[in-house]
Amino acid sequence: MNSLDWAVLIGYFGVMVAIGIWSHQRVDDVSDFFTAGGRMPWWLSGISHHMSGYSAVMFTGYAGIAYKYGVTSFVTWSFPIAVGIGIGAKLFAPRLNRLRSRLHVASPLEYLKNRYNVSTQQALAWSGLLLKIVDVGAKWAAVATLLSVFTGVTITQGIVVTGCITAVYCTVGGLWADALTELGQFIIQLFAGVAMLIAVMGRLDGFPTLWTVWDKLPSGHADPTAGPYTVTFLMAFLFIKTFEYNGGMWNQAQRYMATDSARSATRSAWLSATLWAVWPTVLFFPMWCAPLLVHANRPDGSDSYALMTEELLPHGMLGLVVVGFFSHTMAMCSSDANAISAVFTRDIMPALSKSARAWSSRAGLVAARLSTLVFLGLSMTIATQVSSPTFKDIITVVIKWVAGLMGPIAIPFMLGMLKSFRRSGPTAALSSWAAGLLAFFFVNYDLDGSQRTGVALEWQVSVPLAISLVLYIVVGLLKPEDTAERDALLARINSDDPGPSSSSAAASAVGRRTSGETETEAETGAGAEAMTAD
C-alpha cells in the first residue's frame, strides 16, 4: 500500500466516525439505541441484515475454501443462507417484528421470561453472550490477518485499530449508526467487488473468462460439493443457517425488529435473501480463479485473495478493496456488539440487580453504551488468542464453534415464537439447550479436552442442533407446559390483529417484571389482560 491507499483507508474510517456522530442525534433512549425506535425503512433493514451476516472471514477462511475446492464455497455457504432467509421471511421475520411492536421489548430475548421463565432466559443469554465473544474475536483476527498482509502491522495492532474505530461509531450511534455504516459499506463493497472481478477477467481471457476458465482450473473446482463440504454438510448447513440468520444471531433479529411493521420485516428478509443469492457470486468468482493467478503461502489458502489483490489492482483501487475487507468485519462486529449490549442490559442485568430494574432512560442508555465497549474489549482480547491450540484457526471457530453451538441457543428462542410448539415450556427449553451443548462437546472433544479427529465436519456442526430440536419437541409432548398466559403471548406474536389493548397488556407485564414482580404474577397478569383483548 502507498500513500494513496492509506488516504482511502483513513478517509473511510473518518466517514464511519462521522456517521456515528450524526446518528447520535437520533438516539434518545434504549429503544432507539437497540431497535432504531421501529423507524428503519425496510430496504435499509434488508441491506443491513445482509451486510451484518458476513465479515472479512469471507476473504480469508472462505477464500481459502474457494482456492482449494472451488465452487463449493458458494454452494455450501451463501446459497443455503439465501434459502434459509427465504424460509424465514414469512416464518420468523414478522414475528420478530411483533416482539417489539406488540410486546414493546428492546432485546430479542426479552420476551423469553414470559414465554418460558427467567431461568431459561438467563441460560440462553449467558451462553449466547460467551459464544459471541469468541465468534467476534475470530472476526477481528480475520481482518487483522488481512491488514498484516497489506501493511506489515502485527495482528494485535490490527485488532486494536479496527476495534477502536468500530467502538467509536457503534457506541455513539447505536443501531442507526450500524445500519447507515453498513449501507455505506455495501456501496464500497459493490465498487471494490466489481473492480476485482474486472481485474481478474482482464488478466485472463477478458469477459469470456466467465465460461472459459472452468477447463483451466484444477480438477473438481466446478463441483458443487468437494472435500469435507459434502451434500450432507450442505443439508446440515442449511438446517443451521435457517435458524442462525433468521434471528439465532441476535443482531439479525434486531434488523427485523427495527422496521415499522411485520410486512416491512418480511420485505427486508426477501431483499437480504436475494442479495445472498446473487452478490456472493461476484465476490467468489475471483477467488475461484485464484489458483491460476497466485500461489498461496498458507496451507489453507487463506491469504490467496489478499495476494491476488496486491498483484492485480492499482494503488487507490487497492485501498478501496482493503476498505471492503474492513467494511465486512466492522459491519458484523458492530451489529453483534449492539445485540449483545441489548441482551446484557435488558435481560441479564435486571435479573442480577434490583437497581437495574429501575434505571431511568438516561441510565439505561449509558449502561448500553458501556456494555458495548466492554463486549468489544473482551472480543478483541480473545482475537489475540484465536490461533492458539484451543481455537486452532479462524475458520474452525467460525464454522465449528458458531454453527455447532448456535443451534442449542437458537432452538428455544426461535421455535418459542411459533404456535406449533406452544406445548414446549421451560423444561423443554432448558433440556434442549443443555443437551445440545453437551452434544457439541462430546462430538468434538474427548473427556480430557483433546479434539476428536474421526468425526466428519457435517456431524460436528449438525448433531448438537438436531439433538436440541428433537428434545425440544419430545419433552414438550411428554411434559406439556402450555398455559392460557403463554397461549395469549403467542397469539400476540402470531396475529396481525391482536386487539386494541394487547400491546399495552404486554408492556405492562414487562414493566411489572422489570420492577421486581414475581414471574408467576407477571405472567398471570399479562395473560389475563391479553385473553380479554384477544
Secondary structure by P-SEA (a helix, b strand, c coil): ccaaaaaaaaaaaaaaaaaaaaaccccccccccccccccccaaaaaaaaaaaccccccccaaaaaaaccccccccccaaaaaaaaaaaccccaaaaaaaacccccccccccccccccaaaaaaaaaaaaaaaaaaaaaaaaaaaaaaaacccccaaaaaaaaaaaaaaaaaaccaaaaaaaaaaaaaaaaaaaaaaaaaaaaacccccccccccccccccccccccccccaaaaaaaaaaaaaaaaccaaaaaaaaaacccaaaaaaaaaaaaaaaacaaaaaaccccccccccccccccccaaaaaaaaacccaaaaaaaaaaaaaaaaaaaaaaaaaaaaaaacccccccccccccccaaaaaaaaaaaaaaaaaaaaaaaaaccccccccccccccccccccccccccccccccccccccccaaaaaaaaaaaaaaaaaacccccccccccccccccccaaaaaaaaaaaaaaaacccccaaaaaaaaaaccccccccaaaaaaaaaaaaaacccaaaaaaaaaaaaaaac
